[in-house]
């Protein structure tokens, strides 16, 4: 049985989602921020014959995110809910969950992207990471301009939609934090979080100025960031599509947990 969830279901819903907090970084964050009763956000749950919650579907504006611990959930039922929404454009989530719903969607697929999805619950202390010969600092909102300037100067982030205003707001709002290293009077390496919630956070924006690569700067930023978040009891996750970057993350303690799929559909 599938039904809408409300605040009365919150305890059961969060117990279910936090069993895999990194996998549910967006769903947990959105529910904590906006709850169950907003017009732009709704949450459904599927219950088995024992009335146990086994799957969740979150709508946030035009985007839907499904989650279940196994592939045994009602993909057709979730698809029917999605198709009834005239604003539906995006479907994103763990690859195994998306695959369960895709066959029942009649909207034409416009674009599909897939990333490796990795999580970290503890740093790999057995791996020796050469410390950078520079202080790793925590960014404040007034650092937003320099952070955006650094990211825009790096090829991988040149087409990013990040702006000084959005970066400043995220640093002020508590859903993001950034660590960075300065050299020669400028910011040269950084690592950030986004979608921070009470149980997990996503690592993004790991970058180093090309002129300062191969010095262990990004790893130093990552270690500082990961230690702080893990000490707060939060799981970390990240996307990557570059195998070389994946190797670096795995040395730190990240493990692949599948794929994250982002589908864009024609209305």
Buried (B, 14 or more C-beta within 10 A) or exposed (E): EBEEBEEEBBEBBBEBBBEBBBBBBBBBBBBBBEEBEBEEBBBBBBBEEEEEBBBBBBBBBBBBBBBBBEEEBBBEBBBEBBBEEEEBBBBBBBBBBBBBBBEBBEBEEEEEEBBBBBBBBEBEEEEEBEEBEBEBBEBEEEBBEBBBEBBEEBEEBEEEEBEEEEBBBBBEEEBBBBBBBBBEEEBBBBBBBBBBBBBBBBBBBBBBBEEBEEBBBBBBBBBBBBEBBBEEEBBBBBBBEEEEBBEBBBBBBBEEBBBBBBBBBEE
